[in-house]
C-alpha cells in the first residue's frame, strides 16, 4: 500500500546567520528533529539564500553525493580537485566527495543574493575517487514535462552520481497533469514544490512544501497554478 509523508514549508528548520538564510528539510547543523533525519538515501535538502559577496569558506566533505541547483544568481566554486568555476541559475553541479574533498562556495555578486538548493545523498559505495561535474540545463525541456537532470548513468540525460537516483525539474502550466513512473523498483519519490501550487497523488503542496511517497510505482502531479518543482526518485534503502 502506498505510503506518504508531507513536509510543510513552515515546519522546516531555519537558521538565519545574516550572510546565510537557510531552511533545512532534514536535520542539519544546530537544527535536529528526530523525525526528519533523512528520506531513504536523501540526507540533506537545504534551501539557501546567500547574501551578496558572502559565502562558505573552505570546508571538507567525504562519502557523500552533493548536488547544487542554483535558483537565482551565481555561485563561485573552488575545490581541492583543482576546479574553479561559477555555477549559475539554470546549471546543476555534482560532487562525489568519496575519500574526501575540500571546497569553498561564495556569491561573487556584490548587488544580488544567490538562492540555491543543496542536496546530499548517501553514495552507493564508500571511499570512491572524488569527482566533479557541472552542466547547463535546457530549461525548455521542463515545460509540461519531467526534464531529467540527474541519473546513475554517465551516458544518460543530465549529470550522474554514484547512486540509483533520478532527478527531474518541471515547469507546469496551470491545469496540466502528468504521470511519472519509477525507474527502479523499491525506490521512492520526494517532491519539492519550488513555486506555485501542485497536487501529488491528490495531496496539495504550496510553495516550498514537499512530499515523500513510497511503496508505489508511479505518481501523478497536477498543477493548480503555473508551478515549478523538483522530483527526486530516491533509493529507500542501501
C-alpha positions as CSV (number, residue, x, y, z in Angstrom):
1,X,0.0,0.0,0.0
2,X,1.3,3.5,-0.9
3,X,2.8,5.4,1.9
4,X,3.4,9.2,2.1
5,X,4.7,11.9,4.4
6,X,4.1,15.6,3.9
7,X,6.7,18.2,4.9
8,X,5.2,21.7,5.1
9,X,7.4,24.6,4.3
10,X,6.8,26.3,7.6
11,X,7.9,23.1,9.5
12,X,11.4,23.1,8.1
13,X,14.4,24.0,10.3
14,X,15.5,27.6,9.9
15,X,18.8,29.3,10.6
16,X,19.4,33.0,9.7
17,X,23.1,33.9,10.0
18,X,22.8,37.2,8.3
19,X,25.0,36.3,5.4
20,X,23.1,33.0,5.0
21,X,19.4,32.4,5.4
22,X,18.9,28.6,5.3
23,X,15.9,26.3,5.5
24,X,16.5,22.7,6.3
25,X,14.1,19.9,5.2
26,X,16.2,17.4,7.2
27,X,18.2,17.7,10.4
28,X,21.3,19.9,9.8
29,X,23.7,21.9,11.8
30,X,22.2,23.0,15.1
31,X,18.7,22.0,14.0
32,X,17.8,18.5,15.0
33,X,14.4,16.8,14.5
34,X,14.5,13.0,15.2
35,X,11.5,12.6,12.8
36,X,13.4,14.4,10.0
37,X,16.8,12.7,9.6
38,X,16.5,11.5,6.0
39,X,14.2,10.2,3.3
40,X,15.8,6.9,2.2
41,X,19.2,7.8,0.9
42,X,18.3,11.5,0.8
43,X,20.1,13.1,3.8
44,X,20.1,16.9,3.2
45,X,17.9,19.3,1.3
46,X,18.9,22.8,2.1
47,X,17.1,25.9,0.7
48,X,19.8,28.6,1.0
49,X,19.9,32.3,0.3
50,X,23.5,33.7,0.3
51,X,23.9,37.5,0.7
52,X,25.9,39.5,-1.9
53,X,29.6,38.9,-1.7
54,X,29.3,36.3,1.1
55,X,29.8,32.5,1.2
56,X,31.2,29.4,2.7
57,X,34.9,29.2,3.4
58,X,36.9,26.1,2.6
59,X,35.5,23.0,4.4
60,X,35.7,19.3,4.0
61,X,33.3,16.5,2.8
62,X,33.6,12.8,2.4
63,X,31.4,9.9,1.3
64,X,28.5,12.0,0.1
65,X,27.0,12.8,-3.3
66,X,26.5,16.6,-3.3
67,X,24.2,18.3,-5.8
68,X,23.8,22.0,-6.1
69,X,21.0,23.6,-8.1
70,X,21.1,27.5,-8.3
71,X,17.7,29.0,-8.4
72,X,18.7,32.7,-8.6
73,X,22.1,34.3,-9.1
74,X,25.6,32.8,-9.2
75,X,27.8,30.6,-7.0
76,X,31.6,30.6,-7.4
77,X,33.2,27.3,-6.5
78,X,36.8,26.2,-5.8
79,X,37.9,22.7,-4.6
80,X,40.9,20.6,-3.8
81,X,40.5,18.7,-7.2
82,X,41.6,21.9,-8.9
83,X,38.2,23.1,-10.1
84,X,37.4,26.8,-10.1
85,X,34.1,27.6,-11.7
86,X,30.9,29.6,-11.4
87,X,27.5,27.9,-11.5
88,X,24.5,30.0,-12.5
89,X,20.7,29.7,-12.4
90,X,19.9,27.0,-15.0
91,X,23.0,25.0,-14.2
92,X,23.5,21.9,-12.0
93,X,26.7,20.8,-10.2
94,X,27.6,17.5,-8.6
95,X,30.5,16.4,-6.5
96,X,31.2,12.9,-5.4
97,X,33.1,13.6,-2.2
98,X,34.3,10.0,-1.9
99,X,37.6,9.6,0.0
100,X,37.5,13.4,0.8
101,X,37.5,16.8,-0.8
102,X,37.7,20.4,0.4
103,X,35.8,23.2,-1.3
104,X,34.5,26.8,-0.9
105,X,31.4,28.4,-2.3
106,X,30.5,32.1,-2.4
107,X,28.3,34.6,-4.1
108,X,30.5,36.6,-6.4
109,X,27.9,39.3,-7.0
110,X,28.0,42.4,-4.8
111,X,24.5,43.6,-5.6
112,X,22.3,40.5,-5.6
113,X,21.7,37.5,-3.4
114,X,22.1,33.9,-4.6
115,X,19.4,31.3,-4.0
116,X,20.1,27.5,-4.3
117,X,19.1,24.0,-3.3
118,X,22.0,21.9,-1.9
119,X,21.2,18.2,-1.7
120,X,23.2,15.4,-0.2
121,X,22.7,11.7,-0.9
122,X,24.5,8.8,0.6
123,X,26.5,7.1,-2.1
124,X,26.1,3.5,-3.3
125,X,29.7,2.7,-2.4
126,X,32.1,4.3,0.1
127,X,35.6,5.7,-0.4
128,X,35.3,6.3,-4.1
129,X,37.6,8.6,-6.0
130,X,36.3,12.2,-5.8
131,X,34.8,13.6,-9.0
132,X,33.2,16.9,-10.2
133,X,30.7,17.7,-12.9
134,X,28.7,20.8,-14.0
135,X,26.4,21.3,-16.9
136,X,23.9,23.9,-18.1
137,X,20.3,22.6,-18.4
138,X,18.0,23.0,-21.3
139,X,15.1,24.8,-19.5
140,X,12.8,24.4,-22.5
141,X,12.6,20.6,-21.7
142,X,10.9,21.4,-18.4
143,X,7.8,22.9,-19.9
144,X,4.9,20.5,-19.1
145,X,7.3,17.6,-18.8
146,X,9.7,15.9,-16.4
147,X,13.1,17.0,-17.6
148,X,15.7,14.5,-16.3
149,X,18.7,16.4,-14.7
150,X,20.4,13.6,-12.9
151,X,20.8,9.8,-13.0
152,X,23.2,7.0,-12.2
153,X,24.3,6.7,-15.8
154,X,27.1,8.8,-17.4
155,X,25.6,8.5,-20.8
156,X,22.0,9.5,-19.8
157,X,20.5,13.0,-19.7
158,X,21.8,15.4,-17.0
159,X,24.6,14.8,-14.6
160,X,25.4,11.5,-12.9
161,X,26.1,10.3,-9.4
162,X,27.1,7.1,-7.6
163,X,23.6,6.2,-6.5
164,X,20.4,4.8,-8.1
165,X,18.6,8.1,-8.1
166,X,16.9,10.2,-10.8
167,X,16.1,13.9,-10.6
168,X,13.7,15.9,-12.7
169,X,12.8,19.6,-12.9
170,X,9.4,20.6,-14.2
171,X,7.6,23.8,-15.2
172,X,3.9,23.0,-15.5
173,X,1.1,25.3,-16.8
174,X,-2.0,25.8,-14.7
175,X,-4.2,22.7,-15.0
176,X,-1.6,20.5,-16.6
177,X,-1.3,17.0,-15.2
178,X,1.2,14.2,-16.0
179,X,2.2,10.8,-14.6
180,X,5.8,9.7,-13.7
181,X,6.8,6.1,-13.3
182,X,9.6,4.8,-11.1
183,X,12.9,3.9,-12.8
184,X,13.9,1.3,-10.2
185,X,11.6,-0.9,-8.2
186,X,11.7,-0.2,-4.4
187,X,12.7,3.4,-4.8
188,X,10.5,6.3,-3.5
189,X,9.7,9.8,-4.7
190,X,10.5,13.0,-2.9
191,X,8.9,16.1,-4.5
192,X,9.9,19.7,-3.5
193,X,7.4,22.3,-4.8
194,X,9.5,25.3,-5.8
195,X,6.9,27.8,-6.9
196,X,3.1,27.8,-7.3
197,X,0.7,25.1,-6.2
198,X,0.6,21.4,-7.3
199,X,-1.1,18.2,-6.3
200,X,0.9,15.0,-5.9
201,X,-1.4,11.9,-5.9
202,X,-4.1,14.3,-4.7
203,X,-2.1,15.9,-1.9
204,X,-1.9,19.7,-2.3
205,X,1.5,21.3,-2.0
206,X,2.1,25.1,-1.8
207,X,5.3,26.9,-2.3
208,X,8.3,25.0,-0.7
209,X,6.1,22.2,0.6
210,X,7.4,18.7,0.0
211,X,6.1,15.2,0.0
212,X,7.7,11.8,0.2
213,X,5.9,8.8,-1.4
214,X,6.9,5.2,-1.5
215,X,5.6,1.7,-2.0
216,X,4.1,2.8,-5.3
217,X,5.4,2.6,-8.8
218,X,4.0,6.0,-10.0
219,X,2.9,9.4,-9.1
220,X,0.6,11.9,-10.8
221,X,1.4,15.6,-10.5
222,X,-1.2,18.2,-11.4
223,X,-0.6,22.0,-11.4
224,X,-3.2,24.1,-9.7
225,X,-1.4,27.2,-10.9
226,X,1.7,27.8,-13.0
227,X,4.2,25.8,-11.0
228,X,7.8,24.8,-10.8
229,X,9.0,21.7,-8.8
230,X,11.8,19.2,-8.3
231,X,11.1,15.5,-8.3
232,X,13.7,13.1,-6.8
233,X,13.5,9.3,-7.2
234,X,15.5,8.0,-4.3
235,X,16.5,4.6,-3.1
236,X,14.7,3.9,0.2
237,X,17.5,1.6,1.5
238,X,21.1,0.9,0.5
